[in-house]
Amino acid sequence: MDCFDRLPDSIIVDIFNAVSDVKSLACCAAVSRRFNALVPHADALLLRVDRVVPEPDPDSLLPSFLRTLLSSVHHLLSPRAAPEPPNYPTRVLRGFSRMRDLEIELPSGDLMLEKGTVVRYRAAFGERLRSCVILGFRHWRGGGGAGEAQDGFGEGLTERVAWIVSALVGASARHRLAKEVATEHEGLARLAVRDRDGEGEVVMDKLGLREAAAAAAAAARSHGEGPRTVGMSTLRMSMRHQTTVEIAGGAGMRLEVPMLVVVRPDDDDGAPEDDAELALEAFGSGVYGEVVRALLKSKSYSMEMNSY
């Protein structure tokens, strides 16, 4: 006797939630009629985008991954469908009717940075940006003592601003993808879009997803077009930086020109003390956690960015 025949449907659905990977679930759906009927009830999913094929659009400024052709996944989920390839993950996910928690993993980041530069960010969105934490440094270096904070705010400012802009543009692009999914799946309670190499992550909670879906519906009624990412008129930034930061657990390794930036909209009522909480929530563990804690001890500089 097949042991699965003795299990209730609820336990099988829990197993599917533990599997989570959309491709694996698509294979499970082909096992039997019962599995085929239960796979769409999985509510915790991970969609890995393995291949990026941009559509020809020379006038578009969006990164190519937002115009993906997810043909391999789509074929697994809809083997009898028409050959028209999907343009967004929304088409791949339409077969899951009770999805609550979704992670979309993109094949790689798209920040245009010089060799040896590392930038990581985590952004929270609703219809617009709520917060973004950016951590950057130029490269690893061994030896030497502890770093000292830079005295001049203007020194290296151009480089740091370039890092900030690159991270915000990447976050905005991923937000557009997240809004596409939020519009199609109103039952979602959490959505995260991240890169496989850990470069960036955009998260939306239940309230943010509802806000984005409502704004998209209102825009469609008013203008007859789909959702668009809306720019933030003014962003308020709190920047901390040092010349170097030594990593205690890194065998004497040091980071050059490390930078920590917390970005929030100008109309955010949060206190400056909230910056530390946001930073530690984004990068509070491991080596990055050491760097964040060191930078939080540095002097904070305030900046504004308009018309983003």
Backbone as CSV, one residue per row, in Angstrom:
resi,resn,N_x,N_y,N_z,CA_x,CA_y,CA_z,C_x,C_y,C_z
1,MET,0.843,-1.191,0.000,0.000,0.000,0.000,0.886,1.251,0.000
2,ASP,0.497,2.230,-0.796,1.201,3.503,-0.822,0.929,4.244,0.482
3,CYS,2.002,4.560,1.206,1.840,5.224,2.510,1.126,6.559,2.391
4,PHE,1.292,7.232,1.280,0.630,8.527,1.123,-0.878,8.379,1.072
5,ASP,-1.367,7.208,0.666,-2.817,6.997,0.625,-3.426,7.033,2.016
6,ARG,-2.614,6.824,3.040,-3.119,6.793,4.407,-3.010,8.150,5.096
7,LEU,-2.374,9.100,4.449,-2.209,10.426,5.043,-3.377,11.332,4.659
8,PRO,-3.857,12.147,5.596,-4.906,13.119,5.252,-4.353,14.208,4.350
9,ASP,-5.253,14.868,3.640,-4.832,15.909,2.693,-4.056,17.024,3.376
10,SER,-4.443,17.392,4.598,-3.785,18.515,5.276,-2.303,18.257,5.508
11,ILE,-1.948,17.001,5.823,-0.531,16.673,6.055,0.241,16.715,4.740
12,ILE,-0.361,16.249,3.670,0.311,16.292,2.372,0.554,17.739,1.950
13,VAL,-0.417,18.597,2.197,-0.236,20.016,1.876,0.897,20.609,2.705
14,ASP,1.008,20.197,3.991,2.121,20.656,4.820,3.465,20.198,4.240
15,ILE,3.492,18.985,3.710,4.715,18.491,3.073,5.049,19.324,1.844
16,PHE,4.038,19.650,1.058,4.264,20.494,-0.116,4.776,21.870,0.295
17,ASN,4.265,22.405,1.401,4.759,23.697,1.885,6.233,23.611,2.272
18,ALA,6.631,22.469,2.844,8.035,22.285,3.201,8.910,22.168,1.951
19,VAL,8.373,21.563,0.884,9.106,21.486,-0.383,9.299,22.889,-0.951
20,SER,8.213,23.645,-1.045,8.140,25.064,-1.423,8.588,25.370,-2.851
21,ASP,9.648,24.727,-3.342,10.172,25.050,-4.670,9.135,24.778,-5.750
22,VAL,8.861,25.789,-6.569,7.785,25.700,-7.557,8.058,24.607,-8.578
23,LYS,9.295,24.476,-9.025,9.611,23.435,-10.008,9.382,22.045,-9.428
24,SER,9.811,21.826,-8.191,9.610,20.523,-7.560,8.127,20.235,-7.381
25,LEU,7.358,21.246,-7.020,5.918,21.059,-6.853,5.248,20.749,-8.187
26,ALA,5.758,21.348,-9.251,5.214,21.039,-10.569,5.431,19.570,-10.912
27,CYS,6.586,19.027,-10.532,6.848,17.599,-10.743,5.931,16.748,-9.874
28,CYS,5.698,17.195,-8.620,4.784,16.461,-7.738,3.380,16.406,-8.322
29,ALA,2.967,17.482,-8.962,1.614,17.533,-9.524,1.409,16.499,-10.624
30,ALA,2.515,16.036,-11.218,2.407,15.044,-12.293,2.416,13.615,-11.774
31,VAL,2.560,13.423,-10.460,2.666,12.081,-9.894,1.324,11.365,-9.910
32,SER,0.270,12.041,-9.489,-1.040,11.400,-9.386,-2.129,12.459,-9.433
33,ARG,-3.363,12.005,-9.593,-4.488,12.943,-9.614,-4.640,13.627,-8.267
34,ARG,-4.401,12.869,-7.197,-4.545,13.455,-5.867,-3.508,14.554,-5.651
35,PHE,-2.250,14.272,-6.011,-1.216,15.288,-5.875,-1.532,16.496,-6.750
36,ASN,-2.017,16.222,-7.943,-2.345,17.313,-8.858,-3.413,18.232,-8.280
37,ALA,-4.326,17.652,-7.512,-5.386,18.453,-6.907,-4.918,19.198,-5.664
38,LEU,-3.885,18.658,-4.978,-3.449,19.255,-3.718,-2.296,20.251,-3.876
39,VAL,-1.492,20.113,-4.903,-0.367,21.029,-5.090,-0.809,22.496,-5.133
40,PRO,-1.908,22.855,-5.817,-2.321,24.261,-5.826,-2.690,24.812,-4.452
41,HIS,-2.855,23.955,-3.437,-3.200,24.414,-2.094,-1.968,24.797,-1.277
42,ALA,-0.774,24.559,-1.798,0.443,24.960,-1.079,0.448,26.474,-0.912
43,ASP,0.776,26.946,0.287,0.710,28.390,0.538,2.067,29.028,0.829
44,ALA,3.144,28.248,0.829,4.487,28.790,1.028,5.353,28.345,-0.149
45,LEU,5.748,29.284,-1.000,6.392,28.931,-2.257,7.710,29.673,-2.436
46,LEU,8.603,29.009,-3.175,9.867,29.607,-3.593,9.976,29.446,-5.106
47,LEU,10.030,30.561,-5.820,10.173,30.539,-7.271,11.579,30.964,-7.635
48,ARG,12.373,30.024,-8.160,13.731,30.322,-8.601,13.714,30.615,-10.100
49,VAL,14.164,31.792,-10.472,14.263,32.166,-11.877,15.660,31.784,-12.345
50,ASP,15.738,30.770,-13.215,17.036,30.234,-13.613,17.637,30.934,-14.818
51,ARG,16.781,31.491,-15.666,17.293,32.023,-16.927,16.619,33.348,-17.211
52,VAL,17.406,34.294,-17.671,16.896,35.617,-17.987,17.086,35.870,-19.472
53,VAL,15.991,36.131,-20.184,16.051,36.437,-21.613,15.331,37.755,-21.829
54,PRO,16.035,38.847,-22.066,15.374,40.140,-22.224,14.637,40.254,-23.543
55,GLU,13.535,40.976,-23.528,12.834,41.310,-24.755,13.503,42.527,-25.382
56,PRO,13.499,42.649,-26.710,14.114,43.819,-27.327,13.316,45.076,-26.995
57,ASP,13.915,45.959,-26.228,13.255,47.197,-25.828,14.332,48.233,-25.551
58,PRO,14.892,48.840,-26.602,16.040,49.729,-26.415,15.728,50.964,-25.606
59,ASP,14.456,51.345,-25.489,14.106,52.564,-24.769,13.876,52.324,-23.294
60,SER,13.837,51.064,-22.878,13.541,50.771,-21.480,14.782,50.921,-20.628
61,LEU,14.598,51.485,-19.427,15.696,51.651,-18.483,15.660,50.599,-17.394
62,LEU,14.682,49.689,-17.430,14.563,48.682,-16.387,15.551,47.557,-16.631
63,PRO,16.065,46.957,-15.571,16.942,45.789,-15.741,16.239,44.672,-16.482
64,SER,17.020,43.883,-17.177,16.440,42.882,-18.067,15.666,41.810,-17.340
65,PHE,15.973,41.567,-16.051,15.295,40.464,-15.371,13.807,40.718,-15.205
66,LEU,13.361,41.978,-15.337,11.929,42.259,-15.226,11.179,41.888,-16.489
67,ARG,11.911,41.531,-17.543,11.260,41.095,-18.782,11.625,39.642,-19.056
68,THR,11.606,38.853,-18.018,12.062,37.468,-18.128,11.088,36.603,-18.907
69,LEU,11.650,35.575,-19.508,10.866,34.546,-20.178,11.062,33.258,-19.394
70,LEU,10.093,32.943,-18.552,10.240,31.790,-17.663,9.685,30.546,-18.352
71,SER,10.231,30.243,-19.521,9.648,29.188,-20.333,9.763,27.809,-19.696
72,SER,10.876,27.511,-19.053,11.047,26.163,-18.501,10.074,25.899,-17.363
73,VAL,9.910,26.854,-16.450,8.970,26.687,-15.345,7.543,26.641,-15.863
74,HIS,7.233,27.524,-16.802,5.880,27.575,-17.340,5.512,26.254,-18.015
75,HIS,6.475,25.637,-18.687,6.199,24.363,-19.343,5.903,23.267,-18.324
76,LEU,6.595,23.284,-17.197,6.339,22.293,-16.153,4.954,22.457,-15.554
77,LEU,4.539,23.707,-15.339,3.249,23.951,-14.702,2.092,23.819,-15.681
78,SER,2.334,24.130,-16.939,1.259,24.104,-17.929,1.757,23.414,-19.192
79,PRO,1.965,22.103,-19.142,2.555,21.405,-20.282,1.689,21.435,-21.531
80,ARG,0.373,21.680,-21.379,-0.508,21.681,-22.544,-0.869,23.095,-22.976
81,ALA,-0.246,24.081,-22.373,-0.598,25.460,-22.689,-0.061,25.836,-24.061
82,ALA,-0.541,26.954,-24.558,-0.071,27.480,-25.825,1.400,27.849,-25.710
83,PRO,2.127,27.869,-26.809,3.569,28.094,-26.746,3.968,29.519,-26.387
84,GLU,3.028,30.440,-26.231,3.389,31.808,-25.894,4.123,31.845,-24.548
85,PRO,5.336,32.377,-24.480,6.093,32.378,-23.228,5.590,33.437,-22.271
86,PRO,5.681,33.210,-20.966,5.268,34.212,-20.005,6.313,35.306,-19.877
87,ASN,5.873,36.515,-19.584,6.793,37.621,-19.420,7.122,37.886,-17.963
88,TYR,6.284,37.429,-17.047,6.479,37.701,-15.636,6.171,36.444,-14.826
89,PRO,6.716,36.361,-13.602,6.408,35.220,-12.741,4.932,35.086,-12.414
90,THR,4.147,36.151,-12.605,2.721,36.057,-12.289,2.045,34.941,-13.069
91,ARG,2.437,34.737,-14.311,1.814,33.685,-15.122,2.214,32.303,-14.618
92,VAL,3.423,32.175,-14.128,3.881,30.893,-13.607,3.131,30.525,-12.337
93,LEU,2.772,31.523,-11.550,2.192,31.292,-10.226,0.673,31.234,-10.224
94,ARG,0.029,31.409,-11.358,-1.432,31.457,-11.374,-2.079,30.147,-10.976
95,GLY,-1.341,29.057,-11.052,-1.925,27.770,-10.681,-2.019,27.548,-9.189
96,PHE,-1.447,28.440,-8.378,-1.473,28.279,-6.924,-2.517,29.226,-6.340
97,SER,-3.615,28.645,-5.899,-4.781,29.446,-5.519,-4.753,29.940,-4.087
98,ARG,-3.909,29.352,-3.231,-3.927,29.712,-1.810,-2.562,30.184,-1.314
99,MET,-1.815,30.793,-2.183,-0.475,31.233,-1.842,-0.514,32.367,-0.818
100,ARG,0.275,32.203,0.268,0.320,33.212,1.328,1.717,33.803,1.493
101,ASP,2.734,32.977,1.351,4.116,33.399,1.546,4.909,33.031,0.303
102,LEU,5.520,34.029,-0.333,6.215,33.789,-1.599,7.593,34.442,-1.571
103,GLU,8.601,33.673,-2.011,9.928,34.209,-2.246,10.280,33.988,-3.712
104,ILE,10.766,35.043,-4.356,11.223,34.963,-5.741,12.724,35.178,-5.737
105,GLU,13.450,34.216,-6.246,14.917,34.271,-6.260,15.390,34.510,-7.685
106,LEU,16.044,35.641,-7.915,16.563,35.996,-9.226,17.967,35.435,-9.398
107,PRO,18.399,35.208,-10.626,19.680,34.519,-10.831,20.894,35.301,-10.367
108,SER,20.881,36.620,-10.432,22.044,37.408,-10.012,21.634,38.851,-9.852
109,GLY,22.497,39.619,-9.218,22.229,41.037,-9.043,22.540,41.816,-10.312
110,ASP,22.223,43.111,-10.284,22.423,43.925,-11.484,23.039,45.282,-11.162
111,LEU,23.640,45.428,-9.972,24.266,46.702,-9.632,25.522,46.903,-10.481
112,MET,25.635,48.080,-11.057,26.778,48.406,-11.896,27.857,49.048,-11.025
113,LEU,28.773,48.234,-10.514,29.787,48.698,-9.578,31.170,48.333,-10.092
114,GLU,32.162,49.097,-9.640,33.536,48.799,-10.028,34.002,47.509,-9.372
115,LYS,35.005,46.896,-9.968,35.518,45.633,-9.469,36.021,45.787,-8.038
116,GLY,35.671,44.828,-7.191,36.094,44.850,-5.803,35.137,45.553,-4.873
117,THR,34.083,46.153,-5.408,33.095,46.845,-4.584,31.949,45.911,-4.248
118,VAL,31.514,45.924,-3.009,30.392,45.106,-2.549,29.330,46.028,-1.976
119,VAL,28.106,45.888,-2.457,26.970,46.646,-1.933,25.824,45.677,-1.688
120,ARG,25.257,45.742,-0.500,24.104,44.937,-0.143,22.991,45.867,0.347
121,TYR,21.750,45.514,0.034,20.641,46.346,0.495,19.429,45.486,0.815
122,ARG,18.582,46.022,1.678,17.295,45.414,1.995,16.269,46.529,2.070
123,ALA,15.244,46.452,1.233,14.245,47.518,1.132,12.861,46.970,1.441
124,ALA,12.090,47.738,2.182,10.701,47.405,2.492,9.798,48.382,1.744
125,PHE,8.787,47.833,1.077,7.899,48.638,0.250,6.446,48.391,0.606
126,GLY,5.620,49.392,0.331,4.187,49.247,0.166,3.931,49.658,-1.266
127,GLU,3.087,50.670,-1.470,2.991,51.270,-2.790,4.276,52.043,-3.094
128,ARG,4.867,52.621,-2.064,6.120,53.347,-2.201,7.139,52.814,-1.193
129,LEU,8.323,53.360,-1.286,9.395,52.934,-0.397,9.085,53.289,1.048
130,ARG,9.259,52.317,1.941,9.118,52.560,3.378,10.474,52.726,4.048
131,SER,11.405,51.871,3.697,12.760,51.982,4.236,13.696,51.161,3.371
132,CYS,14.960,51.561,3.393,15.990,50.805,2.674,17.288,50.938,3.448
133,VAL,17.907,49.815,3.771,19.194,49.793,4.461,20.246,49.344,3.462
134,ILE,21.307,50.134,3.324,22.359,49.866,2.342,23.695,49.743,3.065
135,LEU,24.395,48.667,2.800,25.719,48.428,3.371,26.697,48.251,2.217
136,GLY,27.760,49.042,2.210,28.727,48.957,1.122,30.153,49.076,1.606
137,PHE,31.083,48.476,0.861,32.517,48.628,1.112,33.241,48.302,-0.181
138,ARG,34.511,48.683,-0.231,35.215,48.547,-1.505,35.813,47.168,-1.699
139,HIS,36.570,46.645,-0.735,37.078,45.276,-0.848,37.691,44.877,0.476
140,TRP,38.041,43.606,0.568,38.681,43.090,1.776,40.174,43.392,1.748
141,ARG,40.769,43.577,2.944,42.203,43.763,3.042,42.684,43.178,4.358
142,GLY,43.820,42.528,4.375,44.334,41.910,5.583,45.319,42.792,6.319
143,GLY,45.525,42.472,7.615,46.529,43.153,8.407,46.073,44.493,8.934
144,GLY,46.942,45.133,9.774,46.652,46.461,10.274,45.798,46.449,11.512
145,GLY,45.596,47.636,12.070,44.798,47.764,13.284,43.393,48.184,12.984
146,ALA,42.697,48.639,14.044,41.305,49.032,13.897,41.198,50.310,13.087
147,GLY,40.109,50.467,12.376,39.887,51.631,11.538,39.470,52.844,12.347
148,GLU,39.694,54.013,11.776,39.275,55.261,12.387,38.205,55.902,11.519
149,ALA,37.271,56.573,12.158,36.214,57.240,11.404,36.791,58.381,10.591
150,GLN,36.270,58.609,9.421,36.707,59.714,8.597,36.228,61.026,9.194
151,ASP,37.093,62.036,9.137,36.720,63.351,9.657,35.913,64.136,8.635
152,GLY,36.295,64.050,7.363,35.634,64.845,6.341,34.473,64.099,5.710
153,PHE,33.285,64.667,5.804,32.122,64.015,5.210,32.219,64.001,3.692
154,GLY,32.809,65.039,3.117,32.864,65.140,1.664,33.845,64.186,1.014
155,GLU,34.805,63.656,1.768,35.805,62.761,1.193,35.166,61.441,0.755
156,GLY,35.285,61.136,-0.529,34.696,59.914,-1.068,33.192,59.961,-1.210
157,LEU,32.584,61.144,-1.098,31.129,61.240,-1.123,30.557,60.821,-2.473
158,THR,31.237,61.198,-3.556,30.738,60.849,-4.888,30.617,59.342,-5.056
159,GLU,31.622,58.614,-4.587,31.592,57.150,-4.686,30.441,56.570,-3.877
160,ARG,30.263,57.072,-2.670,29.202,56.546,-1.820,27.818,56.868,-2.378
161,VAL,27.656,58.063,-2.937,26.377,58.411,-3.547,26.074,57.480,-4.726
162,ALA,27.099,57.138,-5.505,26.903,56.197,-6.617,26.429,54.847,-6.104
163,TRP,26.985,54.381,-4.983,26.526,53.120,-4.390,25.055,53.224,-3.984
164,ILE,24.702,54.344,-3.351,23.322,54.529,-2.881,22.349,54.525,-4.044
165,VAL,22.669,55.282,-5.100,21.774,55.358,-6.253,21.616,53.996,-6.906
166,SER,22.719,53.248,-7.040,22.640,51.915,-7.651,21.716,51.000,-6.854
167,ALA,21.838,51.044,-5.524,20.993,50.205,-4.687,19.531,50.610,-4.786
168,LEU,19.244,51.903,-4.801,17.858,52.358,-4.881,17.225,52.030,-6.225
169,VAL,17.999,52.131,-7.294,17.473,51.764,-8.610,17.175,50.266,-8.661
170,GLY,18.092,49.450,-8.115,17.842,48.006,-8.076,16.619,47.665,-7.254
171,ALA,16.455,48.339,-6.118,15.283,48.094,-5.273,14.001,48.504,-5.981
172,SER,14.025,49.632,-6.687,12.841,50.093,-7.398,12.418,49.114,-8.488
173,ALA,13.399,48.556,-9.195,13.092,47.586,-10.247,12.463,46.324,-9.674
174,ARG,12.999,45.832,-8.573,12.421,44.640,-7.945,11.032,44.936,-7.384
175,HIS,10.825,46.166,-6.954,9.505,46.557,-6.463,8.463,46.452,-7.568
176,ARG,8.824,46.821,-8.780,7.869,46.697,-9.879,7.466,45.236,-10.083
177,LEU,8.447,44.343,-10.038,8.137,42.922,-10.158,7.229,42.470,-9.022
178,ALA,7.522,42.919,-7.788,6.704,42.547,-6.635,5.274,43.054,-6.789
179,LYS,5.109,44.256,-7.334,3.761,44.807,-7.517,2.967,44.010,-8.545
180,GLU,3.651,43.526,-9.581,2.971,42.681,-10.564,2.379,41.449,-9.889
181,VAL,3.162,40.820,-9.014,2.700,39.626,-8.312,1.602,39.980,-7.316
182,ALA,1.761,41.092,-6.591,0.759,41.499,-5.601,-0.592,41.759,-6.253
183,THR,-0.591,42.300,-7.458,-1.842,42.581,-8.154,-2.574,41.309,-8.532
184,GLU,-1.810,40.269,-8.889,-2.415,39.015,-9.334,-2.819,38.104,-8.174
185,HIS,-2.188,38.265,-7.005,-2.424,37.345,-5.884,-2.784,38.161,-4.640
186,GLU,-4.051,38.456,-4.497,-4.511,39.311,-3.406,-4.424,38.636,-2.039
187,GLY,-4.298,37.317,-2.003,-4.245,36.622,-0.730,-2.872,36.574,-0.095
188,LEU,-1.860,37.121,-0.762,-0.506,37.076,-0.222,-0.407,37.847,1.090
189,ALA,0.369,37.284,2.028,0.636,37.959,3.294,2.089,38.418,3.394
190,ARG,2.976,37.829,2.590,4.395,38.218,2.582,4.997,37.893,1.229
191,LEU,5.805,38.819,0.739,6.477,38.627,-0.543,7.901,39.160,-0.431
192,ALA,8.860,38.366,-0.889,10.262,38.788,-0.907,10.840,38.498,-2.289
193,VAL,11.529,39.480,-2.852,12.235,39.318,-4.120,13.711,39.545,-3.824
194,ARG,14.525,38.532,-4.049,15.938,38.634,-3.689,16.810,38.027,-4.776
195,ASP,18.100,38.324,-4.699,19.082,37.783,-5.634,19.737,36.545,-5.043
196,ARG,20.088,35.635,-5.898,20.704,34.395,-5.450,22.045,34.640,-4.767
197,ASP,22.761,35.680,-5.183,24.058,35.963,-4.578,23.953,36.897,-3.386
198,GLY,22.743,37.244,-2.956,22.556,38.048,-1.765,22.764,39.529,-1.948
199,GLU,22.784,40.001,-3.180,23.047,41.426,-3.416,21.947,42.311,-2.853
200,GLY,20.710,41.991,-3.131,19.618,42.837,-2.671,18.356,42.055,-2.397
201,GLU,17.487,42.634,-1.573,16.210,42.001,-1.235,15.155,43.084,-1.060
202,VAL,14.007,42.860,-1.658,12.838,43.724,-1.485,11.752,42.904,-0.809
203,VAL,11.199,43.428,0.273,10.172,42.710,1.021,8.905,43.561,1.097
204,MET,7.775,42.872,1.098,6.476,43.520,1.262,5.664,42.690,2.249
205,ASP,5.158,43.320,3.304,4.313,42.607,4.254,2.860,42.686,3.809
206,LYS,1.964,42.161,4.625,0.559,42.073,4.245,-0.040,43.448,3.968
207,LEU,0.251,44.415,4.847,-0.279,45.757,4.657,0.286,46.400,3.399
208,GLY,1.590,46.216,3.170,2.200,46.782,1.975,1.664,46.166,0.696
209,LEU,1.402,44.863,0.707,0.846,44.195,-0.472,-0.557,44.706,-0.789
210,ARG,-1.374,44.882,0.247,-2.716,45.404,0.027,-2.676,46.832,-0.506
211,GLU,-1.763,47.611,0.044,-1.620,48.993,-0.399,-1.216,49.054,-1.864
212,ALA,-0.250,48.219,-2.260,0.211,48.204,-3.643,-0.878,47.719,-4.588
213,ALA,-1.612,46.673,-4.186,-2.674,46.152,-5.037,-3.797,47.173,-5.204
214,ALA,-4.155,47.873,-4.120,-5.206,48.886,-4.200,-4.781,50.037,-5.102
215,ALA,-3.530,50.474,-4.996,-3.039,51.559,-5.834,-2.997,51.148,-7.303
216,ALA,-2.619,49.888,-7.572,-2.587,49.406,-8.945,-3.981,49.356,-9.543
217,ALA,-4.957,48.901,-8.744,-6.329,48.853,-9.228,-6.862,50.256,-9.507
218,ALA,-6.540,51.206,-8.645,-6.989,52.575,-8.844,-6.353,53.181,-10.091
219,ALA,-5.063,52.893,-10.308,-4.382,53.405,-11.493,-4.965,52.814,-12.768
220,ALA,-5.314,51.516,-12.723,-5.896,50.875,-13.899,-7.260,51.468,-14.233
221,ARG,-8.045,51.770,-13.193,-9.357,52.381,-13.440,-9.228,53.798,-13.983
222,SER,-8.213,54.507,-13.527,-8.069,55.912,-13.913,-7.423,56.083,-15.281
223,HIS,-6.450,55.213,-15.580,-5.663,55.422,-16.788,-5.739,54.271,-17.777
224,GLY,-6.388,53.182,-17.379,-6.506,52.056,-18.285,-5.198,51.348,-18.550
225,GLU,-4.282,51.374,-17.595,-3.002,50.716,-17.773,-2.626,50.001,-16.495
226,GLY,-1.616,49.150,-16.578,-1.192,48.344,-15.447,-0.462,49.155,-14.407
227,PRO,-0.046,48.462,-13.318,0.638,49.139,-12.216,2.010,49.628,-12.617
228,ARG,2.387,50.753,-12.049,3.712,51.308,-12.267,4.336,51.656,-10.927
229,THR,5.657,51.554,-10.866,6.346,51.954,-9.653,6.340,53.468,-9.567
230,VAL,5.887,54.004,-8.446,5.778,55.436,-8.273,7.003,55.944,-7.538
231,GLY,7.639,56.961,-8.058,8.842,57.486,-7.448,8.543,58.214,-6.148
232,MET,9.553,58.323,-5.316,9.444,59.028,-4.056,9.971,60.430,-4.252
233,SER,9.201,61.481,-3.918,9.608,62.856,-4.165,10.865,63.213,-3.383
234,THR,10.918,62.851,-2.103,12.082,63.169,-1.288,12.408,61.996,-0.373
235,LEU,13.678,61.613,-0.356,14.138,60.551,0.521,15.118,61.134,1.536
236,ARG,14.950,60.755,2.773,15.830,61.207,3.846,16.812,60.089,4.173
237,MET,18.096,60.419,4.214,19.131,59.403,4.394,19.983,59.711,5.606
238,SER,20.302,58.685,6.355,21.227,58.772,7.476,22.443,57.912,7.138
239,MET,23.603,58.548,6.984,24.807,57.845,6.544,25.853,57.800,7.652
240,ARG,26.453,56.625,7.796,27.593,56.433,8.690,28.710,55.764,7.900
241,HIS,29.959,56.188,8.124,31.060,55.593,7.369,32.352,55.711,8.155
242,GLN,33.300,54.864,7.822,34.625,54.876,8.420,35.661,54.624,7.336
243,THR,36.929,54.818,7.694,37.997,54.513,6.759,38.136,53.001,6.589
244,THR,38.194,52.283,7.704,38.246,50.819,7.689,37.509,50.288,8.911
245,VAL,37.075,49.057,8.799,36.503,48.331,9.935,37.150,46.958,9.971
246,GLU,37.712,46.593,11.111,38.348,45.287,11.254,37.319,44.260,11.700
247,ILE,37.375,43.092,11.106,36.444,42.013,11.421,37.095,41.093,12.447
248,ALA,36.497,41.028,13.627,37.093,40.235,14.707,37.189,38.764,14.341
249,GLY,36.157,38.226,13.697,36.160,36.808,13.355,36.729,36.518,11.991
250,GLY,37.372,37.489,11.384,37.845,37.315,10.013,39.342,37.217,9.880
251,ALA,40.054,36.749,10.920,41.507,36.547,10.880,42.221,37.837,10.497
252,GLY,41.824,38.947,11.130,42.488,40.216,10.876,42.081,40.902,9.597
253,MET,40.998,40.463,8.958,40.544,41.085,7.722,39.878,42.426,8.021
254,ARG,40.070,43.366,7.079,39.470,44.675,7.234,38.699,45.062,5.977
255,LEU,37.650,45.823,6.169,36.885,46.382,5.062,37.308,47.822,4.848
256,GLU,37.511,48.183,3.601,37.879,49.559,3.278,36.627,50.393,2.996
257,VAL,36.654,51.623,3.446,35.584,52.621,3.294,34.179,52.018,3.472
258,PRO,33.926,51.298,4.551,32.576,50.754,4.750,31.571,51.886,4.986
259,MET,30.360,51.681,4.525,29.308,52.685,4.590,27.992,52.020,4.972
260,LEU,27.244,52.648,5.863,25.912,52.190,6.241,24.946,53.351,6.041
261,VAL,23.908,53.118,5.253,22.923,54.165,4.965,21.532,53.610,5.245
262,VAL,20.738,54.372,5.977,19.338,54.046,6.214,18.502,55.101,5.489
263,VAL,17.669,54.658,4.559,16.872,55.550,3.722,15.413,55.415,4.107
264,ARG,14.764,56.560,4.299,13.331,56.565,4.581,12.697,57.759,3.882
265,PRO,11.403,57.690,3.587,10.747,58.854,2.994,10.748,60.036,3.950
266,ASP,10.737,61.235,3.385,10.843,62.439,4.195,9.670,62.600,5.155
267,ASP,8.518,62.041,4.801,7.345,62.179,5.663,7.248,61.064,6.709
268,ASP,8.299,60.218,6.815,8.320,59.164,7.829,8.495,59.802,9.207
269,ASP,7.647,59.400,10.164,7.689,59.963,11.511,8.628,59.203,12.446
270,GLY,9.356,58.223,11.925,10.227,57.428,12.774,11.344,58.254,13.391
271,ALA,11.738,57.892,14.603,12.806,58.580,15.311,14.162,58.137,14.771
272,PRO,15.199,58.974,14.929,16.543,58.567,14.479,17.017,57.269,15.119
273,GLU,16.538,56.986,16.337,16.943,55.745,17.011,16.460,54.510,16.270
274,ASP,15.436,54.685,15.434,14.916,53.551,14.679,15.896,53.075,13.610
275,ASP,16.847,53.929,13.229,17.818,53.533,12.210,18.588,52.291,12.630
276,ALA,18.999,52.250,13.894,19.757,51.099,14.378,18.923,49.825,14.294
277,GLU,17.653,49.925,14.659,16.786,48.746,14.599,16.625,48.249,13.168
278,LEU,16.430,49.174,12.221,16.295,48.786,10.820,17.585,48.154,10.292
279,ALA,18.724,48.737,10.665,20.005,48.228,10.178,20.293,46.837,10.712
280,LEU,20.024,46.617,11.986,20.291,45.314,12.588,19.305,44.265,12.084
281,GLU,18.085,44.690,11.777,17.118,43.757,11.205,17.562,43.296,9.821
282,ALA,18.166,44.203,9.060,18.601,43.867,7.705,19.909,43.077,7.701
283,PHE,20.889,43.492,8.534,22.217,42.876,8.502,22.737,42.681,9.925
284,GLY,21.995,41.976,10.737,22.362,41.872,12.140,23.146,40.647,12.526
285,SER,23.422,39.764,11.589,24.107,38.516,11.932,25.364,38.348,11.093
286,GLY,26.251,37.486,11.562,27.458,37.160,10.819,28.421,38.328,10.696
287,VAL,29.240,38.286,9.653,30.244,39.319,9.425,29.597,40.672,9.205
288,TYR,28.512,40.715,8.418,27.849,41.991,8.168,27.323,42.598,9.463
289,GLY,26.883,41.765,10.384,26.417,42.271,11.664,27.527,42.979,12.432
290,GLU,28.757,42.424,12.370,29.895,43.085,13.015,30.129,44.459,12.411
291,VAL,30.069,44.536,11.095,30.310,45.805,10.415,29.235,46.817,10.784
292,VAL,27.976,46.386,10.782,26.880,47.290,11.106,27.033,47.835,12.519
293,ARG,27.354,46.981,13.470,27.498,47.437,14.857,28.655,48.422,15.007
294,ALA,29.719,48.202,14.251,30.844,49.141,14.302,30.452,50.493,13.701
295,LEU,29.720,50.460,12.598,29.337,51.705,11.932,28.279,52.472,12.722
296,LEU,27.436,51.751,13.464,26.418,52.434,14.263,27.037,53.286,15.371
297,LYS,28.299,53.038,15.701,28.994,53.843,16.702,29.566,55.128,16.107
298,SER,29.538,55.243,14.788,30.099,56.404,14.114,29.097,57.544,14.063
299,LYS,29.608,58.716,13.740,28.761,59.891,13.595,27.832,59.718,12.410
300,SER,26.602,60.179,12.553,25.605,60.073,11.494,25.504,61.395,10.738
301,TYR,25.508,61.294,9.400,25.324,62.460,8.535,23.989,62.333,7.820
302,SER,23.301,63.437,7.681,21.982,63.438,7.044,22.075,64.008,5.638
303,MET,21.333,63.372,4.723,21.253,63.844,3.343,19.813,63.706,2.867
304,GLU,19.501,64.385,1.770,18.205,64.232,1.110,18.440,63.973,-0.366
305,MET,17.561,63.188,-0.960,17.595,62.954,-2.390,16.214,63.274,-2.943
306,ASN,16.157,64.144,-3.920,14.890,64.570,-4.500,14.645,63.886,-5.836
307,SER,13.352,63.765,-6.177,12.911,63.299,-7.499,13.423,61.931,-7.839
308,TYR,13.464,61.014,-6.851,13.827,59.623,-7.143,12.575,58.885,-7.561
